Amino acid sequence: MKAIPRIVAITGGSGSGKSWLAERLLAHFGARAARVSLDDFYRDRSHLAPARRLHVNYDHPNAIDWELFQTWLRGCRRGPP
C-alpha cells in the first residue's frame, strides 16, 4: 500500500522563525521528511541588472513562480512513483 504524503505548511513574516521550526521538524522526523521553501520558487530575475534586483521585493507574492510551485506540489502529493 502506497503511503499518503503529508504536507505541513509553515507561514509567517520574515524573521518569524519559520526556518528554525522547519529544521527542528526535519531533525525530528529524519528520513521520513523533506523540506522545501518558497524561496526555492522565486521568479528568475537574472535578466535584471544587479542594481535593479536590489529593488525587488522578495516578500511580495508576485516574486514567487506560483505555477512552478503548483506543479511541484502536485507531484509531491502523488508521492514517489
PDB file of N, CA, C and O in Angstrom, chain B, residues numbered from 101:
ATOM      1  N   MET B 101       0.843  -1.183   0.000  1.00  0.00           N
ATOM      2  CA  MET B 101       0.000   0.000   0.000  1.00  0.00           C
ATOM      3  C   MET B 101       0.889   1.247   0.000  1.00  0.00           C
ATOM      4  O   MET B 101       1.836   1.348   0.780  1.00  0.00           O
ATOM      5  N   LYS B 102       0.574   2.173  -0.868  1.00  0.00           N
ATOM      6  CA  LYS B 102       1.349   3.400  -1.016  1.00  0.00           C
ATOM      7  C   LYS B 102       1.003   4.386   0.103  1.00  0.00           C
ATOM      8  O   LYS B 102      -0.169   4.663   0.361  1.00  0.00           O
ATOM      9  N   ALA B 103       2.045   4.912   0.765  1.00  0.00           N
ATOM     10  CA  ALA B 103       1.830   5.888   1.840  1.00  0.00           C
ATOM     11  C   ALA B 103       1.348   7.214   1.253  1.00  0.00           C
ATOM     12  O   ALA B 103       1.816   7.639   0.197  1.00  0.00           O
ATOM     13  N   ILE B 104       0.437   7.846   1.924  1.00  0.00           N
ATOM     14  CA  ILE B 104      -0.076   9.154   1.509  1.00  0.00           C
ATOM     15  C   ILE B 104       0.831  10.225   2.097  1.00  0.00           C
ATOM     16  O   ILE B 104       0.972  10.320   3.316  1.00  0.00           O
ATOM     17  N   PRO B 105       1.453  11.040   1.229  1.00  0.00           N
ATOM     18  CA  PRO B 105       2.317  12.103   1.757  1.00  0.00           C
ATOM     19  C   PRO B 105       1.521  13.103   2.580  1.00  0.00           C
ATOM     20  O   PRO B 105       0.383  13.431   2.244  1.00  0.00           O
ATOM     21  N   ARG B 106       2.112  13.574   3.633  1.00  0.00           N
ATOM     22  CA  ARG B 106       1.521  14.626   4.460  1.00  0.00           C
ATOM     23  C   ARG B 106       2.330  15.891   4.198  1.00  0.00           C
ATOM     24  O   ARG B 106       3.560  15.861   4.164  1.00  0.00           O
ATOM     25  N   ILE B 107       1.632  16.986   4.016  1.00  0.00           N
ATOM     26  CA  ILE B 107       2.290  18.260   3.738  1.00  0.00           C
ATOM     27  C   ILE B 107       1.946  19.227   4.859  1.00  0.00           C
ATOM     28  O   ILE B 107       0.777  19.440   5.181  1.00  0.00           O
ATOM     29  N   VAL B 108       2.983  19.805   5.443  1.00  0.00           N
ATOM     30  CA  VAL B 108       2.803  20.784   6.505  1.00  0.00           C
ATOM     31  C   VAL B 108       3.334  22.115   5.998  1.00  0.00           C
ATOM     32  O   VAL B 108       4.489  22.206   5.582  1.00  0.00           O
ATOM     33  N   ALA B 109       2.514  23.130   6.030  1.00  0.00           N
ATOM     34  CA  ALA B 109       2.933  24.471   5.605  1.00  0.00           C
ATOM     35  C   ALA B 109       3.183  25.324   6.842  1.00  0.00           C
ATOM     36  O   ALA B 109       2.377  25.351   7.771  1.00  0.00           O
ATOM     37  N   ILE B 110       4.297  26.007   6.833  1.00  0.00           N
ATOM     38  CA  ILE B 110       4.644  26.912   7.928  1.00  0.00           C
ATOM     39  C   ILE B 110       4.666  28.311   7.333  1.00  0.00           C
ATOM     40  O   ILE B 110       5.424  28.585   6.403  1.00  0.00           O
ATOM     41  N   THR B 111       3.839  29.187   7.867  1.00  0.00           N
ATOM     42  CA  THR B 111       3.751  30.543   7.331  1.00  0.00           C
ATOM     43  C   THR B 111       4.137  31.567   8.390  1.00  0.00           C
ATOM     44  O   THR B 111       4.108  31.300   9.592  1.00  0.00           O
ATOM     45  N   GLY B 112       4.494  32.730   7.907  1.00  0.00           N
ATOM     46  CA  GLY B 112       4.841  33.819   8.812  1.00  0.00           C
ATOM     47  C   GLY B 112       5.719  34.823   8.091  1.00  0.00           C
ATOM     48  O   GLY B 112       6.230  34.554   7.004  1.00  0.00           O
ATOM     49  N   GLY B 113       5.883  35.943   8.688  1.00  0.00           N
ATOM     50  CA  GLY B 113       6.688  37.006   8.101  1.00  0.00           C
ATOM     51  C   GLY B 113       8.175  36.710   8.167  1.00  0.00           C
ATOM     52  O   GLY B 113       8.609  35.759   8.816  1.00  0.00           O
ATOM     53  N   SER B 114       8.943  37.539   7.485  1.00  0.00           N
ATOM     54  CA  SER B 114      10.398  37.413   7.510  1.00  0.00           C
ATOM     55  C   SER B 114      10.899  37.510   8.953  1.00  0.00           C
ATOM     56  O   SER B 114      10.495  38.396   9.707  1.00  0.00           O
ATOM     57  N   GLY B 115      11.772  36.596   9.316  1.00  0.00           N
ATOM     58  CA  GLY B 115      12.361  36.621  10.655  1.00  0.00           C
ATOM     59  C   GLY B 115      11.472  36.080  11.756  1.00  0.00           C
ATOM     60  O   GLY B 115      11.776  36.269  12.933  1.00  0.00           O
ATOM     61  N   SER B 116      10.371  35.405  11.404  1.00  0.00           N
ATOM     62  CA  SER B 116       9.434  34.939  12.433  1.00  0.00           C
ATOM     63  C   SER B 116       9.766  33.556  12.996  1.00  0.00           C
ATOM     64  O   SER B 116       9.120  33.104  13.941  1.00  0.00           O
ATOM     65  N   GLY B 117      10.768  32.879  12.423  1.00  0.00           N
ATOM     66  CA  GLY B 117      11.163  31.581  12.956  1.00  0.00           C
ATOM     67  C   GLY B 117      10.725  30.387  12.125  1.00  0.00           C
ATOM     68  O   GLY B 117      10.797  29.253  12.597  1.00  0.00           O
ATOM     69  N   LYS B 118      10.274  30.615  10.906  1.00  0.00           N
ATOM     70  CA  LYS B 118       9.820  29.509  10.050  1.00  0.00           C
ATOM     71  C   LYS B 118      10.946  28.504   9.792  1.00  0.00           C
ATOM     72  O   LYS B 118      10.753  27.298   9.951  1.00  0.00           O
ATOM     73  N   SER B 119      12.096  28.991   9.400  1.00  0.00           N
ATOM     74  CA  SER B 119      13.224  28.097   9.093  1.00  0.00           C
ATOM     75  C   SER B 119      13.661  27.337  10.339  1.00  0.00           C
ATOM     76  O   SER B 119      13.973  26.149  10.264  1.00  0.00           O
ATOM     77  N   TRP B 120      13.686  28.008  11.468  1.00  0.00           N
ATOM     78  CA  TRP B 120      14.049  27.373  12.734  1.00  0.00           C
ATOM     79  C   TRP B 120      13.121  26.189  13.013  1.00  0.00           C
ATOM     80  O   TRP B 120      13.586  25.091  13.319  1.00  0.00           O
ATOM     81  N   LEU B 121      11.812  26.413  12.906  1.00  0.00           N
ATOM     82  CA  LEU B 121      10.839  25.356  13.158  1.00  0.00           C
ATOM     83  C   LEU B 121      10.966  24.237  12.135  1.00  0.00           C
ATOM     84  O   LEU B 121      10.924  23.059  12.492  1.00  0.00           O
ATOM     85  N   ALA B 122      11.121  24.599  10.866  1.00  0.00           N
ATOM     86  CA  ALA B 122      11.246  23.584   9.818  1.00  0.00           C
ATOM     87  C   ALA B 122      12.462  22.695  10.054  1.00  0.00           C
ATOM     88  O   ALA B 122      12.382  21.482   9.860  1.00  0.00           O
ATOM     89  N   GLU B 123      13.575  23.270  10.464  1.00  0.00           N
ATOM     90  CA  GLU B 123      14.780  22.485  10.741  1.00  0.00           C
ATOM     91  C   GLU B 123      14.554  21.524  11.909  1.00  0.00           C
ATOM     92  O   GLU B 123      15.018  20.385  11.868  1.00  0.00           O
ATOM     93  N   ARG B 124      13.857  21.965  12.934  1.00  0.00           N
ATOM     94  CA  ARG B 124      13.591  21.088  14.068  1.00  0.00           C
ATOM     95  C   ARG B 124      12.646  19.951  13.699  1.00  0.00           C
ATOM     96  O   ARG B 124      12.825  18.820  14.151  1.00  0.00           O
ATOM     97  N   LEU B 125      11.640  20.249  12.878  1.00  0.00           N
ATOM     98  CA  LEU B 125      10.737  19.193  12.419  1.00  0.00           C
ATOM     99  C   LEU B 125      11.496  18.178  11.569  1.00  0.00           C
ATOM    100  O   LEU B 125      11.295  16.971  11.703  1.00  0.00           O
ATOM    101  N   LEU B 126      12.365  18.672  10.698  1.00  0.00           N
ATOM    102  CA  LEU B 126      13.162  17.783   9.860  1.00  0.00           C
ATOM    103  C   LEU B 126      14.072  16.903  10.714  1.00  0.00           C
ATOM    104  O   LEU B 126      14.208  15.708  10.449  1.00  0.00           O
ATOM    105  N   ALA B 127      14.685  17.482  11.723  1.00  0.00           N
ATOM    106  CA  ALA B 127      15.544  16.711  12.626  1.00  0.00           C
ATOM    107  C   ALA B 127      14.733  15.644  13.365  1.00  0.00           C
ATOM    108  O   ALA B 127      15.208  14.528  13.574  1.00  0.00           O
ATOM    109  N   HIS B 128      13.520  15.995  13.754  1.00  0.00           N
ATOM    110  CA  HIS B 128      12.670  15.051  14.492  1.00  0.00           C
ATOM    111  C   HIS B 128      12.233  13.882  13.608  1.00  0.00           C
ATOM    112  O   HIS B 128      12.294  12.728  14.031  1.00  0.00           O
ATOM    113  N   PHE B 129      11.798  14.173  12.400  1.00  0.00           N
ATOM    114  CA  PHE B 129      11.251  13.132  11.529  1.00  0.00           C
ATOM    115  C   PHE B 129      12.306  12.439  10.675  1.00  0.00           C
ATOM    116  O   PHE B 129      12.038  11.376  10.114  1.00  0.00           O
ATOM    117  N   GLY B 130      13.492  13.014  10.565  1.00  0.00           N
ATOM    118  CA  GLY B 130      14.596  12.374   9.845  1.00  0.00           C
ATOM    119  C   GLY B 130      14.271  12.052   8.398  1.00  0.00           C
ATOM    120  O   GLY B 130      13.748  12.894   7.668  1.00  0.00           O
ATOM    121  N   ALA B 131      14.583  10.826   7.986  1.00  0.00           N
ATOM    122  CA  ALA B 131      14.427  10.404   6.595  1.00  0.00           C
ATOM    123  C   ALA B 131      12.960  10.316   6.159  1.00  0.00           C
ATOM    124  O   ALA B 131      12.673  10.173   4.970  1.00  0.00           O
ATOM    125  N   ARG B 132      12.048  10.401   7.105  1.00  0.00           N
ATOM    126  CA  ARG B 132      10.626  10.344   6.747  1.00  0.00           C
ATOM    127  C   ARG B 132      10.099  11.700   6.305  1.00  0.00           C
ATOM    128  O   ARG B 132       8.914  11.834   5.998  1.00  0.00           O
ATOM    129  N   ALA B 133      10.965  12.707   6.270  1.00  0.00           N
ATOM    130  CA  ALA B 133      10.520  14.065   5.954  1.00  0.00           C
ATOM    131  C   ALA B 133      11.470  14.719   4.960  1.00  0.00           C
ATOM    132  O   ALA B 133      12.612  14.296   4.782  1.00  0.00           O
ATOM    133  N   ALA B 134      10.967  15.748   4.331  1.00  0.00           N
ATOM    134  CA  ALA B 134      11.768  16.587   3.437  1.00  0.00           C
ATOM    135  C   ALA B 134      11.338  18.022   3.659  1.00  0.00           C
ATOM    136  O   ALA B 134      10.250  18.289   4.169  1.00  0.00           O
ATOM    137  N   ARG B 135      12.194  18.932   3.273  1.00  0.00           N
ATOM    138  CA  ARG B 135      11.890  20.353   3.477  1.00  0.00           C
ATOM    139  C   ARG B 135      12.043  21.090   2.155  1.00  0.00           C
ATOM    140  O   ARG B 135      13.004  20.879   1.416  1.00  0.00           O
ATOM    141  N   VAL B 136      11.089  21.946   1.876  1.00  0.00           N
ATOM    142  CA  VAL B 136      11.167  22.822   0.709  1.00  0.00           C
ATOM    143  C   VAL B 136      10.735  24.208   1.159  1.00  0.00           C
ATOM    144  O   VAL B 136       9.929  24.349   2.078  1.00  0.00           O
ATOM    145  N   SER B 137      11.267  25.212   0.514  1.00  0.00           N
ATOM    146  CA  SER B 137      10.948  26.587   0.875  1.00  0.00           C
ATOM    147  C   SER B 137      10.400  27.318  -0.346  1.00  0.00           C
ATOM    148  O   SER B 137      10.807  27.044  -1.475  1.00  0.00           O
ATOM    149  N   LEU B 138       9.490  28.236  -0.119  1.00  0.00           N
ATOM    150  CA  LEU B 138       9.021  29.061  -1.239  1.00  0.00           C
ATOM    151  C   LEU B 138      10.170  29.850  -1.848  1.00  0.00           C
ATOM    152  O   LEU B 138      10.094  30.263  -3.005  1.00  0.00           O
ATOM    153  N   ASP B 139      11.237  30.063  -1.076  1.00  0.00           N
ATOM    154  CA  ASP B 139      12.421  30.727  -1.622  1.00  0.00           C
ATOM    155  C   ASP B 139      12.967  29.961  -2.827  1.00  0.00           C
ATOM    156  O   ASP B 139      13.620  30.542  -3.694  1.00  0.00           O
ATOM    157  N   ASP B 140      12.698  28.656  -2.878  1.00  0.00           N
ATOM    158  CA  ASP B 140      13.154  27.828  -4.000  1.00  0.00           C
ATOM    159  C   ASP B 140      12.367  28.108  -5.279  1.00  0.00           C
ATOM    160  O   ASP B 140      12.717  27.610  -6.349  1.00  0.00           O
ATOM    161  N   PHE B 141      11.306  28.902  -5.166  1.00  0.00           N
ATOM    162  CA  PHE B 141      10.426  29.157  -6.306  1.00  0.00           C
ATOM    163  C   PHE B 141      10.365  30.634  -6.692  1.00  0.00           C
ATOM    164  O   PHE B 141       9.413  31.073  -7.336  1.00  0.00           O
ATOM    165  N   TYR B 142      11.378  31.391  -6.298  1.00  0.00           N
ATOM    166  CA  TYR B 142      11.433  32.794  -6.740  1.00  0.00           C
ATOM    167  C   TYR B 142      11.491  32.844  -8.262  1.00  0.00           C
ATOM    168  O   TYR B 142      12.127  32.004  -8.899  1.00  0.00           O
ATOM    169  N   ARG B 143      10.829  33.825  -8.826  1.00  0.00           N
ATOM    170  CA  ARG B 143      10.916  34.036 -10.274  1.00  0.00           C
ATOM    171  C   ARG B 143      12.362  34.374 -10.628  1.00  0.00           C
ATOM    172  O   ARG B 143      13.079  35.003  -9.850  1.00  0.00           O
ATOM    173  N   ASP B 144      12.771  33.943 -11.814  1.00  0.00           N
ATOM    174  CA  ASP B 144      14.124  34.207 -12.287  1.00  0.00           C
ATOM    175  C   ASP B 144      14.278  35.704 -12.548  1.00  0.00           C
ATOM    176  O   ASP B 144      13.567  36.275 -13.375  1.00  0.00           O
ATOM    177  N   ARG B 145      15.184  36.314 -11.858  1.00  0.00           N
ATOM    178  CA  ARG B 145      15.446  37.749 -12.033  1.00  0.00           C
ATOM    179  C   ARG B 145      16.853  37.989 -12.594  1.00  0.00           C
ATOM    180  O   ARG B 145      17.366  39.106 -12.537  1.00  0.00           O
ATOM    181  N   SER B 146      17.471  36.931 -13.137  1.00  0.00           N
ATOM    182  CA  SER B 146      18.840  37.065 -13.623  1.00  0.00           C
ATOM    183  C   SER B 146      18.964  38.016 -14.812  1.00  0.00           C
ATOM    184  O   SER B 146      20.053  38.510 -15.106  1.00  0.00           O
ATOM    185  N   HIS B 147      17.851  38.269 -15.490  1.00  0.00           N
ATOM    186  CA  HIS B 147      17.887  39.189 -16.628  1.00  0.00           C
ATOM    187  C   HIS B 147      17.966  40.655 -16.179  1.00  0.00           C
ATOM    188  O   HIS B 147      18.272  41.537 -16.981  1.00  0.00           O
ATOM    189  N   LEU B 148      17.694  40.905 -14.914  1.00  0.00           N
ATOM    190  CA  LEU B 148      17.756  42.271 -14.395  1.00  0.00           C
ATOM    191  C   LEU B 148      19.183  42.618 -13.993  1.00  0.00           C
ATOM    192  O   LEU B 148      19.943  41.764 -13.536  1.00  0.00           O
ATOM    193  N   ALA B 149      19.523  43.865 -14.170  1.00  0.00           N
ATOM    194  CA  ALA B 149      20.820  44.343 -13.715  1.00  0.00           C
ATOM    195  C   ALA B 149      20.888  44.206 -12.184  1.00  0.00           C
ATOM    196  O   ALA B 149      19.867  44.343 -11.510  1.00  0.00           O
ATOM    197  N   PRO B 150      22.064  43.941 -11.639  1.00  0.00           N
ATOM    198  CA  PRO B 150      22.186  43.791 -10.178  1.00  0.00           C
ATOM    199  C   PRO B 150      21.593  44.967  -9.409  1.00  0.00           C
ATOM    200  O   PRO B 150      20.966  44.767  -8.369  1.00  0.00           O
ATOM    201  N   ALA B 151      21.778  46.175  -9.897  1.00  0.00           N
ATOM    202  CA  ALA B 151      21.222  47.346  -9.202  1.00  0.00           C
ATOM    203  C   ALA B 151      19.699  47.289  -9.178  1.00  0.00           C
ATOM    204  O   ALA B 151      19.084  47.701  -8.194  1.00  0.00           O
ATOM    205  N   ARG B 152      19.084  46.787 -10.241  1.00  0.00           N
ATOM    206  CA  ARG B 152      17.617  46.685 -10.304  1.00  0.00           C
ATOM    207  C   ARG B 152      17.118  45.575  -9.372  1.00  0.00           C
ATOM    208  O   ARG B 152      16.073  45.716  -8.737  1.00  0.00           O
ATOM    209  N   ARG B 153      17.874  44.469  -9.296  1.00  0.00           N
ATOM    210  CA  ARG B 153      17.473  43.356  -8.419  1.00  0.00           C
ATOM    211  C   ARG B 153      17.451  43.774  -6.960  1.00  0.00           C
ATOM    212  O   ARG B 153      16.715  43.191  -6.165  1.00  0.00           O
ATOM    213  N   LEU B 154      18.240  44.767  -6.595  1.00  0.00           N
ATOM    214  CA  LEU B 154      18.239  45.252  -5.220  1.00  0.00           C
ATOM    215  C   LEU B 154      16.888  45.834  -4.820  1.00  0.00           C
ATOM    216  O   LEU B 154      16.575  45.919  -3.633  1.00  0.00           O
ATOM    217  N   HIS B 155      16.093  46.232  -5.800  1.00  0.00           N
ATOM    218  CA  HIS B 155      14.799  46.858  -5.526  1.00  0.00           C
ATOM    219  C   HIS B 155      13.617  45.890  -5.622  1.00  0.00           C
ATOM    220  O   HIS B 155      12.469  46.290  -5.429  1.00  0.00           O
ATOM    221  N   VAL B 156      13.896  44.624  -5.917  1.00  0.00           N
ATOM    222  CA  VAL B 156      12.834  43.624  -5.992  1.00  0.00           C
ATOM    223  C   VAL B 156      12.374  43.293  -4.575  1.00  0.00           C
ATOM    224  O   VAL B 156      13.195  43.024  -3.697  1.00  0.00           O
ATOM    225  N   ASN B 157      11.076  43.312  -4.358  1.00  0.00           N
ATOM    226  CA  ASN B 157      10.504  42.965  -3.060  1.00  0.00           C
ATOM    227  C   ASN B 157      10.232  41.461  -3.035  1.00  0.00           C
ATOM    228  O   ASN B 157       9.203  41.001  -3.530  1.00  0.00           O
ATOM    229  N   TYR B 158      11.153  40.709  -2.460  1.00  0.00           N
ATOM    230  CA  TYR B 158      11.016  39.257  -2.442  1.00  0.00           C
ATOM    231  C   TYR B 158       9.971  38.769  -1.440  1.00  0.00           C
ATOM    232  O   TYR B 158       9.680  37.574  -1.388  1.00  0.00           O
ATOM    233  N   ASP B 159       9.408  39.670  -0.649  1.00  0.00           N
ATOM    234  CA  ASP B 159       8.306  39.307   0.240  1.00  0.00           C
ATOM    235  C   ASP B 159       6.951  39.446  -0.443  1.00  0.00           C
ATOM    236  O   ASP B 159       5.937  39.016   0.107  1.00  0.00           O
ATOM    237  N   HIS B 160       6.919  40.038  -1.629  1.00  0.00           N
ATOM    238  CA  HIS B 160       5.661  40.225  -2.356  1.00  0.00           C
ATOM    239  C   HIS B 160       5.280  38.921  -3.058  1.00  0.00           C
ATOM    240  O   HIS B 160       6.146  38.245  -3.613  1.00  0.00           O
ATOM    241  N   PRO B 161       4.002  38.563  -3.038  1.00  0.00           N
ATOM    242  CA  PRO B 161       3.569  37.312  -3.701  1.00  0.00           C
ATOM    243  C   PRO B 161       3.976  37.216  -5.171  1.00  0.00           C
ATOM    244  O   PRO B 161       4.168  36.111  -5.680  1.00  0.00           O
ATOM    245  N   ASN B 162       4.112  38.338  -5.857  1.00  0.00           N
ATOM    246  CA  ASN B 162       4.499  38.290  -7.272  1.00  0.00           C
ATOM    247  C   ASN B 162       5.946  37.832  -7.466  1.00  0.00           C
ATOM    248  O   ASN B 162       6.347  37.539  -8.592  1.00  0.00           O
ATOM    249  N   ALA B 163       6.727  37.766  -6.405  1.00  0.00           N
ATOM    250  CA  ALA B 163       8.113  37.310  -6.509  1.00  0.00           C
ATOM    251  C   ALA B 163       8.193  35.795  -6.701  1.00  0.00           C
ATOM    252  O   ALA B 163       9.228  35.278  -7.121  1.00  0.00           O
ATOM    253  N   ILE B 164       7.107  35.080  -6.397  1.00  0.00           N
ATOM    254  CA  ILE B 164       7.070  33.620  -6.463  1.00  0.00           C
ATOM    255  C   ILE B 164       6.489  33.164  -7.789  1.00  0.00           C
ATOM    256  O   ILE B 164       5.519  33.737  -8.283  1.00  0.00           O
ATOM    257  N   ASP B 165       7.092  32.124  -8.363  1.00  0.00           N
ATOM    258  CA  ASP B 165       6.562  31.484  -9.567  1.00  0.00           C
ATOM    259  C   ASP B 165       5.526  30.455  -9.090  1.00  0.00           C
ATOM    260  O   ASP B 165       5.848  29.286  -8.877  1.00  0.00           O
ATOM    261  N   TRP B 166       4.301  30.905  -8.932  1.00  0.00           N
ATOM    262  CA  TRP B 166       3.244  30.067  -8.353  1.00  0.00           C
ATOM    263  C   TRP B 166       2.898  28.877  -9.238  1.00  0.00           C
ATOM    264  O   TRP B 166       2.537  27.818  -8.725  1.00  0.00           O
ATOM    265  N   GLU B 167       3.000  29.027 -10.551  1.00  0.00           N
ATOM    266  CA  GLU B 167       2.714  27.909 -11.452  1.00  0.00           C
ATOM    267  C   GLU B 167       3.727  26.779 -11.238  1.00  0.00           C
ATOM    268  O   GLU B 167       3.358  25.607 -11.167  1.00  0.00           O
ATOM    269  N   LEU B 168       5.005  27.146 -11.136  1.00  0.00           N
ATOM    270  CA  LEU B 168       6.042  26.148 -10.875  1.00  0.00           C
ATOM    271  C   LEU B 168       5.820  25.490  -9.513  1.00  0.00           C
ATOM    272  O   LEU B 168       5.974  24.277  -9.377  1.00  0.00           O
ATOM    273  N   PHE B 169       5.458  26.286  -8.509  1.00  0.00           N
ATOM    274  CA  PHE B 169       5.202  25.735  -7.183  1.00  0.00           C
ATOM    275  C   PHE B 169       4.032  24.755  -7.211  1.00  0.00           C
ATOM    276  O   PHE B 169       4.106  23.691  -6.596  1.00  0.00           O
ATOM    277  N   GLN B 170       2.953  25.100  -7.917  1.00  0.00           N
ATOM    278  CA  GLN B 170       1.796  24.199  -8.012  1.00  0.00           C
ATOM    279  C   GLN B 170       2.166  22.894  -8.702  1.00  0.00           C
ATOM    280  O   GLN B 170       1.713  21.824  -8.294  1.00  0.00           O
ATOM    281  N   THR B 171       2.987  22.977  -9.743  1.00  0.00           N
ATOM    282  CA  THR B 171       3.431  21.770 -10.436  1.00  0.00           C
ATOM    283  C   THR B 171       4.218  20.882  -9.474  1.00  0.00           C
ATOM    284  O   THR B 171       3.999  19.672  -9.420  1.00  0.00           O
ATOM    285  N   TRP B 172       5.130  21.483  -8.718  1.00  0.00           N
ATOM    286  CA  TRP B 172       5.905  20.714  -7.744  1.00  0.00           C
ATOM    287  C   TRP B 172       4.986  20.106  -6.682  1.00  0.00           C
ATOM    288  O   TRP B 172       5.136  18.937  -6.326  1.00  0.00           O
ATOM    289  N   LEU B 173       4.047  20.890  -6.184  1.00  0.00           N
ATOM    290  CA  LEU B 173       3.149  20.429  -5.129  1.00  0.00           C
ATOM    291  C   LEU B 173       2.303  19.248  -5.594  1.00  0.00           C
ATOM    292  O   LEU B 173       2.119  18.284  -4.850  1.00  0.00           O
ATOM    293  N   ARG B 174       1.795  19.318  -6.808  1.00  0.00           N
ATOM    294  CA  ARG B 174       1.016  18.180  -7.336  1.00  0.00           C
ATOM    295  C   ARG B 174       1.863  16.910  -7.393  1.00  0.00           C
ATOM    296  O   ARG B 174       1.399  15.827  -7.038  1.00  0.00           O
ATOM    297  N   GLY B 175       3.110  17.056  -7.842  1.00  0.00           N
ATOM    298  CA  GLY B 175       4.000  15.902  -7.880  1.00  0.00           C
ATOM    299  C   GLY B 175       4.291  15.358  -6.490  1.00  0.00           C
ATOM    300  O   GLY B 175       4.356  14.145  -6.290  1.00  0.00           O
ATOM    301  N   CYS B 176       4.464  16.246  -5.548  1.00  0.00           N
ATOM    302  CA  CYS B 176       4.720  15.837  -4.169  1.00  0.00           C
ATOM    303  C   CYS B 176       3.522  15.093  -3.599  1.00  0.00           C
ATOM    304  O   CYS B 176       3.684  14.087  -2.908  1.00  0.00           O
ATOM    305  N   ARG B 177       2.348  15.572  -3.878  1.00  0.00           N
ATOM    306  CA  ARG B 177       1.140  14.931  -3.344  1.00  0.00           C
ATOM    307  C   ARG B 177       0.936  13.539  -3.914  1.00  0.00           C
ATOM    308  O   ARG B 177       0.368  12.669  -3.254  1.00  0.00           O
ATOM    309  N   ARG B 178       1.403  13.325  -5.153  1.00  0.00           N
ATOM    310  CA  ARG B 178       1.296  11.988  -5.742  1.00  0.00           C
ATOM    311  C   ARG B 178       2.247  11.010  -5.061  1.00  0.00           C
ATOM    312  O   ARG B 178       1.997   9.805  -5.041  1.00  0.00           O
ATOM    313  N   GLY B 179       3.323  11.525  -4.511  1.00  0.00           N
ATOM    314  CA  GLY B 179       4.302  10.667  -3.854  1.00  0.00           C
ATOM    315  C   GLY B 179       5.251  10.052  -4.859  1.00  0.00           C
ATOM    316  O   GLY B 179       5.152  10.315  -6.057  1.00  0.00           O
ATOM    317  N   PRO B 180       6.169   9.236  -4.376  1.00  0.00           N
ATOM    318  CA  PRO B 180       7.143   8.610  -5.280  1.00  0.00           C
ATOM    319  C   PRO B 180       6.455   7.629  -6.223  1.00  0.00           C
ATOM    320  O   PRO B 180       5.420   7.047  -5.899  1.00  0.00           O
ATOM    321  N   PRO B 181       7.057   7.463  -7.393  1.00  0.00           N
ATOM    322  CA  PRO B 181       6.450   6.532  -8.379  1.00  0.00           C
ATOM    323  C   PRO B 181       6.473   5.097  -7.900  1.00  0.00           C
ATOM    324  O   PRO B 181       6.006   4.203  -8.605  1.00  0.00           O
TER     325      PRO B 181
END
